[in-house]
Amino acid sequence: MSDSALTIIARIKAKTGLEARMRQDLLSLLMPTQAESGCLTFDLLQDINDPTIFVLYENWRDQAAVDDHFQQPYVKQVLQAYEETLAEPIEVLYLRKIEPSLLQ
């Protein structure tokens, strides 16, 4: 990954009873997002102990790629669906990988 690459981890909690709908909404993002030129990794995970919790693990070329992603119609559609399915606000971490210095 380059110095400008970003990792995003988003924890998403569905309302009880709406797990299947949340799963389908999130699955609808996978293929089109993975096809975006700035997307390096976009994986969906589900907590094995609490099926209401989903995690998106994402790696992006740079912030511009992330910004472009959020302008896509399929992303806006899922964000709108969140109004009905989210149990709590999404927790998002924006991270950069720390590489060991070659000078050490």
MDTraj code that builds the backbone (N, CA, C; nanometers):
import mdtraj as md
import numpy as np

residues = "MET SER ASP SER ALA LEU THR ILE ILE ALA ARG ILE LYS ALA LYS THR GLY LEU GLU ALA ARG MET ARG GLN ASP LEU LEU SER LEU LEU MET PRO THR GLN ALA GLU SER GLY CYS LEU THR PHE ASP LEU LEU GLN ASP ILE ASN ASP PRO THR ILE PHE VAL LEU TYR GLU ASN TRP ARG ASP GLN ALA ALA VAL ASP ASP HIS PHE GLN GLN PRO TYR VAL LYS GLN VAL LEU GLN ALA TYR GLU GLU THR LEU ALA GLU PRO ILE GLU VAL LEU TYR LEU ARG LYS ILE GLU PRO SER LEU LEU GLN".split()
xyz = np.array([
    [0.0844, -0.1191, 0.0000],
    [0.0000, 0.0000, 0.0000],
    [0.0878, 0.1240, 0.0000],
    [0.0409, 0.2263, -0.0651],
    [0.1159, 0.3512, -0.0695],
    [0.0893, 0.4333, 0.0555],
    [0.1660, 0.5417, 0.0716],
    [0.1483, 0.6294, 0.1878],
    [0.0114, 0.6948, 0.1922],
    [-0.0521, 0.7101, 0.0759],
    [-0.1829, 0.7752, 0.0723],
    [-0.2974, 0.6753, 0.0860],
    [-0.2666, 0.5445, 0.0854],
    [-0.3709, 0.4429, 0.0959],
    [-0.4400, 0.4511, 0.2321],
    [-0.5686, 0.4200, 0.2315],
    [-0.6498, 0.4241, 0.3528],
    [-0.7129, 0.2883, 0.3780],
    [-0.7208, 0.2520, 0.5046],
    [-0.7997, 0.1369, 0.5471],
    [-0.9169, 0.1919, 0.6267],
    [-1.0341, 0.1402, 0.5961],
    [-1.1545, 0.1795, 0.6687],
    [-1.2162, 0.0539, 0.7269],
    [-1.2503, 0.0606, 0.8544],
    [-1.3232, -0.0469, 0.9200],
    [-1.4517, 0.0144, 0.9741],
    [-1.5637, -0.0376, 0.9258],
    [-1.6938, 0.0141, 0.9679],
    [-1.7704, -0.0967, 1.0389],
    [-1.8141, -0.0686, 1.1621],
    [-1.8954, -0.1622, 1.2407],
    [-2.0398, -0.1153, 1.2292],
    [-2.1241, -0.2049, 1.1818],
    [-2.2633, -0.1721, 1.1527],
    [-2.3523, -0.2678, 1.2306],
    [-2.4455, -0.2133, 1.3079],
    [-2.5359, -0.2974, 1.3877],
    [-2.6782, -0.2821, 1.3349],
    [-2.7342, -0.3943, 1.2921],
    [-2.8713, -0.3962, 1.2417],
    [-2.9698, -0.4075, 1.3573],
    [-3.0883, -0.3565, 1.3348],
    [-3.1959, -0.3782, 1.4316],
    [-3.2273, -0.5270, 1.4357],
    [-3.2584, -0.5774, 1.5549],
    [-3.2962, -0.7172, 1.5699],
    [-3.4150, -0.7474, 1.4791],
    [-3.4039, -0.8554, 1.4054],
    [-3.5090, -0.8928, 1.3113],
    [-3.4846, -0.8421, 1.1712],
    [-3.3918, -0.7467, 1.1552],
    [-3.3618, -0.6912, 1.0229],
    [-3.2230, -0.7315, 0.9735],
    [-3.1653, -0.8353, 1.0351],
    [-3.0315, -0.8805, 0.9973],
    [-3.0250, -0.9256, 0.8511],
    [-3.1254, -1.0006, 0.8069],
    [-3.1254, -1.0518, 0.6692],
    [-3.1332, -0.9368, 0.5693],
    [-3.2140, -0.8376, 0.6000],
    [-3.2244, -0.7221, 0.5092],
    [-3.0922, -0.6450, 0.5054],
    [-3.0327, -0.6241, 0.6229],
    [-2.9040, -0.5546, 0.6282],
    [-2.7993, -0.6320, 0.5484],
    [-2.7979, -0.7628, 0.5670],
    [-2.7012, -0.8472, 0.4955],
    [-2.7177, -0.8301, 0.3442],
    [-2.8419, -0.8336, 0.2962],
    [-2.8673, -0.8176, 0.1523],
    [-2.8250, -0.6793, 0.1039],
    [-2.8565, -0.5761, 0.1811],
    [-2.8164, -0.4402, 0.1436],
    [-2.6645, -0.4304, 0.1311],
    [-2.5939, -0.4858, 0.2299],
    [-2.4481, -0.4791, 0.2287],
    [-2.3888, -0.5657, 0.1176],
    [-2.4469, -0.6826, 0.0948],
    [-2.3997, -0.7679, -0.0149],
    [-2.4137, -0.6986, -0.1501],
    [-2.5157, -0.6143, -0.1637],
    [-2.5366, -0.5437, -0.2908],
    [-2.4235, -0.4459, -0.3209],
    [-2.3462, -0.4099, -0.2185],
    [-2.2336, -0.3187, -0.2380],
    [-2.1071, -0.3886, -0.2879],
    [-2.0932, -0.5184, -0.2604],
    [-1.9658, -0.5866, -0.2822],
    [-1.9142, -0.5786, -0.4257],
    [-1.9870, -0.6338, -0.5194],
    [-1.9338, -0.6407, -0.6564],
    [-1.9102, -0.5041, -0.7182],
    [-2.0064, -0.4110, -0.7111],
    [-1.9781, -0.2817, -0.7742],
    [-1.8650, -0.2061, -0.7055],
    [-1.8556, -0.2179, -0.5738],
    [-1.7479, -0.1483, -0.5033],
    [-1.6133, -0.2097, -0.5373],
    [-1.6049, -0.3417, -0.5387],
    [-1.4789, -0.4086, -0.5717],
    [-1.4327, -0.3754, -0.7136],
    [-1.5257, -0.3363, -0.8009],
    [-1.4917, -0.2992, -0.9389],
    [-1.4448, -0.1541, -0.9513],
    [-1.4617, -0.0735, -0.8468],
    [-1.4175, 0.0655, -0.8509],
    [-1.2646, 0.0697, -0.8635],
    [-1.2147, 0.1605, -0.9455],
    [-1.0704, 0.1654, -0.9719],
    [-0.9871, 0.1952, -0.8477],
    [-1.0403, 0.2681, -0.7513],
    [-0.9648, 0.3031, -0.6318],
    [-0.9787, 0.2047, -0.5177],
    [-1.0603, 0.1009, -0.5369],
    [-1.0833, 0.0020, -0.4315],
    [-0.9779, -0.1073, -0.4391],
    [-0.9062, -0.1287, -0.3288],
    [-0.8059, -0.2345, -0.3198],
    [-0.8638, -0.3592, -0.2534],
    [-0.9473, -0.3391, -0.1524],
    [-1.0131, -0.4474, -0.0790],
    [-1.1472, -0.3957, -0.0281],
    [-1.2500, -0.4777, -0.0381],
    [-1.3805, -0.4438, 0.0183],
    [-1.4454, -0.5749, 0.0595],
    [-1.4379, -0.6060, 0.1883],
    [-1.4884, -0.7327, 0.2399],
    [-1.5976, -0.7087, 0.3431],
    [-1.6971, -0.7968, 0.3413],
    [-1.8071, -0.7926, 0.4368],
    [-1.7926, -0.9102, 0.5323],
    [-1.8012, -0.8823, 0.6617],
    [-1.7924, -0.9853, 0.7651],
    [-1.9137, -0.9731, 0.8565],
    [-1.9487, -1.0859, 0.9205],
    [-2.0591, -1.0855, 1.0164],
    [-2.0099, -1.1517, 1.1449],
    [-2.0441, -1.0922, 1.2569],
    [-2.0034, -1.1434, 1.3882],
    [-2.0656, -1.2813, 1.4112],
    [-1.9835, -1.3798, 1.4493],
    [-2.0352, -1.5154, 1.4688],
    [-2.1141, -1.5289, 1.5991],
    [-2.0959, -1.4368, 1.6922],
    [-2.1679, -1.4418, 1.8191],
    [-2.2894, -1.3497, 1.8242],
    [-2.2930, -1.2507, 1.7362],
    [-2.4043, -1.1566, 1.7323],
    [-2.4363, -1.1265, 1.5862],
    [-2.5353, -1.1947, 1.5282],
    [-2.5643, -1.1791, 1.3857],
    [-2.6176, -1.0417, 1.3465],
    [-2.6408, -0.9535, 1.4435],
    [-2.6829, -0.8172, 1.4088],
    [-2.5633, -0.7287, 1.3751],
    [-2.4407, -0.7771, 1.3991],
    [-2.3209, -0.6949, 1.3767],
    [-2.2494, -0.7368, 1.2488],
    [-2.2288, -0.6381, 1.1636],
    [-2.1557, -0.6550, 1.0381],
    [-2.0348, -0.5627, 1.0409],
    [-1.9298, -0.6029, 0.9705],
    [-1.8102, -0.5207, 0.9600],
    [-1.7705, -0.5129, 0.8137],
    [-1.7445, -0.3916, 0.7673],
    [-1.6851, -0.3709, 0.6355],
    [-1.5374, -0.3429, 0.6547],
    [-1.4549, -0.4215, 0.5882],
    [-1.3094, -0.4026, 0.5910],
    [-1.2702, -0.3568, 0.4516],
    [-1.2183, -0.2343, 0.4431],
    [-1.1944, -0.1711, 0.3135],
    [-1.0523, -0.1159, 0.3051],
    [-0.9918, -0.1296, 0.1891],
    [-0.8654, -0.0642, 0.1589],
    [-0.8841, 0.0143, 0.0297],
    [-0.8415, 0.1402, 0.0338],
    [-0.8605, 0.2323, -0.0783],
    [-0.7274, 0.2939, -0.1192],
    [-0.7163, 0.3249, -0.2471],
    [-0.5949, 0.3857, -0.3016],
    [-0.5631, 0.5174, -0.2318],
    [-0.6659, 0.6008, -0.2104],
    [-0.6475, 0.7315, -0.1472],
    [-0.7838, 0.7888, -0.1077],
    [-0.7821, 0.9046, -0.0454],
    [-0.9057, 0.9691, -0.0002],
    [-0.9975, 1.0030, -0.1171],
    [-0.9409, 1.0405, -0.2299],
    [-1.0228, 1.0733, -0.3472],
    [-1.1058, 0.9523, -0.3911],
    [-1.0486, 0.8333, -0.3820],
    [-1.1218, 0.7111, -0.4181],
    [-1.2379, 0.6873, -0.3211],
    [-1.2155, 0.7141, -0.1938],
    [-1.3220, 0.7005, -0.0930],
    [-1.4323, 0.8018, -0.1218],
    [-1.3931, 0.9249, -0.1487],
    [-1.4916, 1.0294, -0.1786],
    [-1.5755, 0.9914, -0.3003],
    [-1.5106, 0.9387, -0.4040],
    [-1.5809, 0.8964, -0.5248],
    [-1.6774, 0.7811, -0.4934],
    [-1.6349, 0.6894, -0.4096],
    [-1.7185, 0.5753, -0.3705],
    [-1.8515, 0.6238, -0.3108],
    [-1.8455, 0.7223, -0.2235],
    [-1.9672, 0.7693, -0.1574],
    [-2.0599, 0.8482, -0.2504],
    [-2.0151, 0.8765, -0.3713],
    [-2.1002, 0.9433, -0.4697],
    [-2.1736, 0.8445, -0.5606],
    [-2.1412, 0.7165, -0.5485],
    [-2.2030, 0.6152, -0.6345],
    [-2.3489, 0.5920, -0.5943],
    [-2.4381, 0.5761, -0.6935],
    [-2.5806, 0.5585, -0.6624],
    [-2.6095, 0.4365, -0.5754],
    [-2.5363, 0.3270, -0.5944],
    [-2.5615, 0.2075, -0.5137],
    [-2.5218, 0.2288, -0.3681],
    [-2.4249, 0.3139, -0.3414],
    [-2.3871, 0.3456, -0.2037],
    [-2.4947, 0.4350, -0.1415],
    [-2.5374, 0.5349, -0.2138],
    [-2.6417, 0.6245, -0.1631],
    [-2.7699, 0.5476, -0.1314],
    [-2.8015, 0.4470, -0.2128],
    [-2.9218, 0.3668, -0.1900],
    [-2.9115, 0.2896, -0.0584],
    [-2.7958, 0.2298, -0.0312],
    [-2.7780, 0.1552, 0.0943],
    [-2.7766, 0.2504, 0.2133],
    [-2.7125, 0.3660, 0.1986],
    [-2.7116, 0.4638, 0.3078],
    [-2.8534, 0.5075, 0.3424],
    [-2.9369, 0.5217, 0.2418],
    [-3.0769, 0.5583, 0.2667],
    [-3.1509, 0.4449, 0.3382],
    [-3.1223, 0.3202, 0.3010],
    [-3.1867, 0.2054, 0.3655],
    [-3.1477, 0.1951, 0.5125],
    [-3.0280, 0.2451, 0.5466],
    [-2.9826, 0.2417, 0.6858],
    [-3.0800, 0.3118, 0.7796],
    [-3.1535, 0.4101, 0.7295],
    [-3.2479, 0.4829, 0.8142],
    [-3.3470, 0.3880, 0.8815],
    [-3.3797, 0.2771, 0.8141],
    [-3.4754, 0.1810, 0.8683],
    [-3.4086, 0.0644, 0.9402],
    [-3.2852, 0.0313, 0.9026],
    [-3.2261, -0.0938, 0.9500],
    [-3.1204, -0.0782, 1.0595],
    [-3.0637, 0.0402, 1.0761],
    [-2.9576, 0.0586, 1.1754],
    [-3.0130, 0.0633, 1.3178],
    [-2.9461, -0.0111, 1.4068],
    [-2.9837, -0.0088, 1.5478],
    [-2.9120, 0.1028, 1.6225],
    [-2.7968, 0.1461, 1.5703],
    [-2.7155, 0.2502, 1.6344],
    [-2.6258, 0.3126, 1.5289],
    [-2.5670, 0.4270, 1.5584],
    [-2.4780, 0.4888, 1.4590],
    [-2.3622, 0.3954, 1.4210],
    [-2.3200, 0.4050, 1.2982],
    [-2.2082, 0.3238, 1.2487],
    [-2.0791, 0.3751, 1.3118],
    [-1.9958, 0.2821, 1.3581],
    [-1.8634, 0.3169, 1.4090],
    [-1.7644, 0.3007, 1.2933],
    [-1.6902, 0.4061, 1.2629],
    [-1.5972, 0.4020, 1.1495],
    [-1.4576, 0.4412, 1.1954],
    [-1.3611, 0.3601, 1.1577],
    [-1.2199, 0.3910, 1.1800],
    [-1.1557, 0.4168, 1.0450],
    [-1.0847, 0.5279, 1.0332],
    [-1.0045, 0.5603, 0.9151],
    [-0.8591, 0.5413, 0.9562],
    [-0.7903, 0.4502, 0.8892],
    [-0.6571, 0.4100, 0.9327],
    [-0.5548, 0.4181, 0.8200],
    [-0.4304, 0.4388, 0.8578],
    [-0.3176, 0.4288, 0.7660],
    [-0.2209, 0.3268, 0.8236],
    [-0.1667, 0.2443, 0.7377],
    [-0.0711, 0.1431, 0.7796],
    [0.0608, 0.2093, 0.8195],
    [0.1183, 0.1620, 0.9289],
    [0.2466, 0.2115, 0.9734],
    [0.3524, 0.1133, 0.9244],
    [0.4412, 0.1620, 0.8425],
    [0.5491, 0.0781, 0.7880],
    [0.6742, 0.0994, 0.8714],
    [0.7492, -0.0068, 0.8978],
    [0.8757, 0.0106, 0.9696],
    [0.9721, 0.0922, 0.8835],
    [1.0430, 0.1772, 0.9479],
    [1.1382, 0.2625, 0.8758],
    [1.2567, 0.1796, 0.8280],
    [1.3015, 0.2089, 0.7080],
    [1.4194, 0.1409, 0.6550],
    [1.5461, 0.1893, 0.7225],
    [1.5400, 0.3008, 0.7968],
    [1.6586, 0.3610, 0.8597],
    [1.6846, 0.3094, 1.0003],
    [1.5991, 0.2255, 1.0512],
    [1.6164, 0.1778, 1.1899],
    [1.7288, 0.0790, 1.2009],
])
top = md.Topology()
chain = top.add_chain()
for i, resn in enumerate(residues, 1):
    res = top.add_residue(resn, chain, resSeq=i)
    for name in ("N", "CA", "C"):
        top.add_atom(name, md.element.get_by_symbol(name[0]), res)
traj = md.Trajectory(xyz[None], top)
